[in-house]
C-alpha cells in the first residue's frame, strides 16, 4: 500500500470515530435529559405527597383539638373509670358483679352529672398513665396518691381525701414493729407502682411486687411475707377485729398524703370534676357517701 492510500484510510477511520463520538455525545445528552426530566417528576410527586401528608396531619390535629374530653365522653355515652380492687374505695361485695365503694359511688354520681353511663375497668396500676393517654380509660379514680410523678403524667382534680401509707403485720408481733427502723428487717409485699412501694424504696427495703394492695394483704395473711405497705384507708377497712383479716393489724405510718382523681393532660374534665365535687360536698352527698364506707374522717373540706 502506497503512502497516499495509507493517508486516505487513516482519514476514513478518523471520520468514523468522530461520527461515533458525536453520536455517543448526542445519545448521552438525550439520556441525561431524560434522567433530569424523570428526577423533576419524582421531586414534584414527592412534594405533592408531603403537602398532602401535612394537610392530613393538620386536619387531624385540628379535629383532635376541637374535641374536648367532655365532648368525647358524651359522644361515647359513657365515662370509663380505671380502678383496682381496693376496699373501701372500689370493690365488689361477695356474690355481686357490681363495683361499689366510696370512689365507685362518687364516680357513678359524676357520670350521672355528665349525662352518661359509667364503666369500671380493672387496670395495671403501674400503667395508669398509659391507659389514660391511649383512651382505654377516661379517668383514674381509685384512691390515687397525688405525687409529683402523677402530676407530670396527668391532670389531677382537687385533693378530696387524706391518707397515709402504713405497715401491716401479724397482730401477734405488732409490739415489735412500732418504728420505721424496726421494720427494715422484715420481708414485704407491695402493689407495683403504688405509693406504698415508693415508701419502701425510700426506706431501702426490698419487696415482692404484686398487682394490687388486696394481693399484698393476702401475701401477709398466708405467711409468704412478714408485712406489706398499703393505704391507711384500706387498712382501716380490711384488717383487725370484725374485718376480712382479723389476725392482722397496722402499725407504722410512713408518710401523709392526699388522694386525687386523674385525667388526661389538659383535659377539661378536671374543671367539670372540681365543680361537681364542690357541689356534692356542699349538698352533703360526699359526707353521706363517706359515712356509708366509714371514711368520713379522711374527707378534705372543700
VOGU-3710 file (C-alpha; in Angstrom, 3 decimals, decimal comma):
1> xxxxxxxxxx> 0,000/0,000/0,000  1,497/3,354/-1,061  1,696/6,370/1,189  -1,293/8,098/-0,394  -3,542/5,112/0,197  -2,466/4,916/3,849  -3,311/8,556/4,373  -6,783/8,042/2,831  -7,539/5,081/5,124  -6,453/6,938/8,239
11> xxxxxxxxxx> -8,737/9,823/7,294  -11,631/7,421/6,826  -11,005/5,821/10,238  -10,873/9,246/11,870  -14,207/10,212/10,276  -15,826/7,010/11,560  -14,502/7,615/15,052  -15,703/11,201/15,065  -19,138/10,127/13,864  -19,341/7,538/16,645
21> xxxxxxxxxx> -18,133/10,078/19,169  -20,686/12,661/18,129  -23,465/10,051/18,176  -22,445/8,944/21,671  -22,422/12,532/22,893  -25,876/13,136/21,456  -27,162/9,831/22,917  -25,647/10,601/26,316  -27,164/14,061/26,224  -30,563/12,606/25,494
31> xxxxxxxxxx> -30,179/10,117/28,384  -29,141/12,906/30,757  -32,108/14,987/29,598  -34,487/12,087/30,130  -32,973/11,382/33,576  -33,231/15,062/34,529  -36,837/15,164/33,376  -37,596/11,973/35,357  -35,995/13,336/38,528  -38,026/16,513/38,158
41> xxxxxxxxxx> -41,209/14,448/38,025  -40,109/12,468/41,129  -39,470/15,694/43,011  -42,878/17,068/42,043  -44,636/13,859/43,152  -42,712/13,841/46,438  -43,647/17,471/47,046  -47,320/16,726/46,389  -47,209/13,792/48,834  -45,550/15,896/51,545
51> xxxxxxxxxx> -48,137/18,646/51,146  -50,956/16,087/51,293  -49,469/14,480/54,423  -49,060/17,826/56,166  -52,634/18,737/55,298  -53,879/15,439/56,718  -51,869/15,885/59,899  -53,060/19,447/60,306  -56,674/18,399/59,806  -56,282/15,540/62,289
61> xxxxxxxxxx> -54,679/17,777/64,906  -57,288/20,465/64,428  -60,045/17,891/64,861  -58,380/16,493/67,987  -58,021/19,948/69,489  -61,636/20,832/68,721  -62,983/17,739/70,517  -62,778/18,306/74,281  -62,617/15,347/76,675  -66,082/16,183/77,941
71> xxxxxxxxxx> -67,432/16,122/74,372  -65,563/12,866/73,720  -67,065/11,180/76,790  -70,553/12,417/75,989  -70,221/11,241/72,383  -69,229/7,766/73,649  -72,128/7,831/76,091  -70,034/6,557/78,996  -67,288/7,502/81,431  -64,658/4,739/81,595
81> xxxxxxxxxx> -63,105/4,612/85,073  -59,766/2,882/85,718  -59,613/1,127/89,102  -58,112/-1,732/91,086  -59,781/-3,921/93,708  -59,317/-1,636/96,701  -61,812/-1,558/99,564  -63,294/0,741/100,765  -62,795/2,796/97,563  -63,551/0,330/94,725
91> xxxxxxxxxx> -64,535/-3,293/95,336  -67,199/-5,947/94,772  -69,231/-7,439/97,566  -69,386/-11,231/97,807  -71,692/-12,698/95,161  -72,056/-9,408/93,275  -70,605/-8,170/89,982  -71,246/-4,505/90,812  -68,400/-2,208/91,787  -69,138/-0,294/94,977
101> xxxxxxxxxx> -67,120/1,806/97,416  -66,622/5,480/98,145  -64,797/6,212/94,891  -67,059/3,936/92,840  -70,247/5,558/94,143  -68,916/9,078/93,572  -67,765/8,140/90,060  -71,294/6,942/89,310  -72,655/10,275/90,534  -70,166/12,211/88,370
111> xxxxxxxxxx> -71,110/10,180/85,292  -74,768/10,907/86,002  -73,939/14,613/86,232  -72,315/14,376/82,782  -75,384/12,574/81,442  -73,546/9,342/80,579  -73,223/5,776/81,844  -70,250/4,575/83,869  -67,975/1,630/83,119  -65,305/0,347/85,526
121> xxxxxxxxxx> -62,173/-1,340/84,183  -59,528/-3,003/86,339  -56,114/-1,783/85,245  -52,480/-2,496/85,969  -51,783/0,349/88,394  -48,269/0,819/87,081  -49,702/1,555/83,604  -52,414/4,009/84,623  -50,963/6,967/82,686  -50,666/4,883/79,505
131> xxxxxxxxxx> -54,259/3,686/79,904  -55,357/7,328/80,064  -53,353/8,556/77,077  -54,462/5,693/74,841  -58,080/6,375/75,875  -58,543/2,870/77,230  -59,960/4,756/80,215  -61,116/8,352/80,768  -60,228/8,763/84,431  -58,169/7,160/87,211
141> xxxxxxxxxx> -60,392/7,097/90,301  -59,073/4,670/92,870  -57,579/6,325/95,936  -54,692/7,660/93,852  -51,983/9,393/95,863  -51,058/12,790/94,427  -47,306/12,839/93,770  -45,030/14,938/91,559  -44,752/11,982/89,188  -48,530/11,668/88,926
151> xxxxxxxxxx> -48,890/15,409/88,251  -46,285/15,154/85,490  -48,181/12,334/83,801  -51,778/13,551/84,080  -54,017/16,402/85,159  -55,413/15,943/88,676  -58,557/17,314/90,293  -58,610/18,970/93,703  -57,495/16,697/96,564  -60,519/15,102/98,254
161> xxxxxxxxxx> -59,208/12,687/100,876  -56,335/12,384/103,359  -54,358/9,173/103,566  -51,077/7,611/104,721  -49,007/4,553/103,893  -48,956/2,098/106,804  -47,165/-1,132/107,620  -49,409/-4,165/108,106  -48,091/-7,084/110,180  -49,424/-10,035/112,139
171> xxxxxxxxxx> -51,136/-8,706/115,267  -49,240/-11,144/117,490  -45,929/-9,486/116,555  -47,138/-5,876/116,301  -45,393/-4,717/119,509  -42,004/-5,384/117,911  -42,646/-3,143/114,913  -43,623/0,345/116,011  -40,963/2,407/114,194  -39,684/2,683/110,633
181> xxxxxxxxxx> -36,271/1,367/111,669  -37,778/-1,674/113,353  -39,475/-2,919/110,159  -36,384/-2,795/107,903  -35,557/-6,436/108,641  -38,993/-7,700/107,544  -39,884/-9,218/104,184  -42,517/-7,121/102,379  -45,115/-7,179/99,616  -46,398/-4,037/97,893
191> xxxxxxxxxx> -48,513/-3,121/94,905  -46,300/-2,404/91,918  -46,158/1,313/91,141  -48,026/2,276/94,322  -47,280/4,890/96,966  -46,550/2,012/99,346  -43,872/0,659/97,016  -42,402/4,164/96,800  -42,131/4,369/100,607  -40,316/1,036/100,725
201> xxxxxxxxxx> -37,930/2,292/98,050  -37,227/5,335/100,211  -36,517/3,044/103,164  -34,188/0,964/101,014  -36,236/-2,159/101,712  -36,721/-4,873/99,081  -40,233/-6,203/98,457  -42,285/-8,627/96,397  -44,264/-6,689/93,777  -47,906/-7,747/93,347
211> xxxxxxxxxx> -50,783/-6,497/91,175  -52,984/-4,968/93,881  -52,962/-3,925/97,520  -55,504/-6,684/98,183  -52,933/-9,242/97,000  -50,296/-7,647/99,221  -52,581/-8,281/102,201  -53,099/-11,875/101,082  -49,321/-12,398/100,999  -49,063/-11,341/104,655
221> xxxxxxxxxx> -52,055/-13,416/105,706  -50,646/-16,517/104,005  -47,250/-16,076/105,661  -45,416/-15,622/102,344  -44,070/-12,311/103,647  -43,855/-10,675/107,063  -45,518/-7,384/106,161  -46,936/-5,139/103,476  -47,419/-1,418/102,980  -50,892/-0,258/101,960
231> xxxxxxxxxx> -53,144/2,792/102,233  -54,358/3,560/105,748  -57,952/3,777/104,492  -57,732/0,260/103,144  -56,040/-0,977/106,316  -58,815/0,504/108,455  -61,419/-1,348/106,410  -59,622/-4,645/105,848  -57,561/-5,596/108,939  -58,360/-6,056/112,625
241> xxxxxxxxxx> -61,355/-7,365/114,564  -64,524/-7,714/112,513  -62,743/-7,495/109,140  -61,567/-9,962/106,477  -58,160/-10,182/108,177  -58,750/-10,172/111,959  -55,280/-11,633/112,625  -53,535/-8,630/111,036  -53,059/-5,044/112,204  -51,283/-1,910/111,058
251> xxxxxxxxxx> -48,601/-0,128/112,999  -46,128/2,336/111,488  -47,330/5,287/109,422  -44,640/6,072/106,844  -45,995/9,348/105,467  -49,042/11,559/104,989  -50,629/12,164/101,602  -53,743/13,147/99,694  -55,916/11,425/97,105  -56,819/12,920/93,744
261> xxxxxxxxxx> -58,695/11,911/90,595  -56,566/11,764/87,430  -57,489/12,801/83,879  -55,630/13,161/80,588  -53,191/16,062/80,442  -55,085/19,296/79,774  -58,496/17,603/79,992  -61,471/19,890/80,559  -62,977/17,106/82,671  -60,800/18,390/85,523
271> xxxxxxxxxx> -62,865/21,578/85,806  -66,064/19,564/85,454  -64,962/17,255/88,273  -63,934/20,108/90,586  -67,292/21,850/90,092  -69,179/18,579/90,630  -67,217/17,717/93,791  -67,702/21,157/95,351  -71,454/20,986/94,741  -71,619/17,397/96,078
281> xxxxxxxxxx> -69,692/18,423/99,198  -71,924/21,437/99,785  -75,175/19,474/99,452  -73,955/16,679/101,770  -73,596/13,933/99,150  -69,857/13,489/99,727  -70,119/13,106/103,512  -73,186/10,876/103,314  -71,367/8,539/100,912  -68,208/8,684/103,040
291> xxxxxxxxxx> -70,176/7,638/106,129  -71,514/4,614/104,235  -67,944/3,373/103,777  -66,596/4,756/107,080  -64,068/7,136/105,513  -65,673/10,392/106,678  -62,760/11,267/108,986  -60,419/11,401/105,981  -62,513/13,684/103,760  -60,914/17,040/102,911
301> xx> -63,226/20,033/103,334  -63,949/21,903/100,111
//
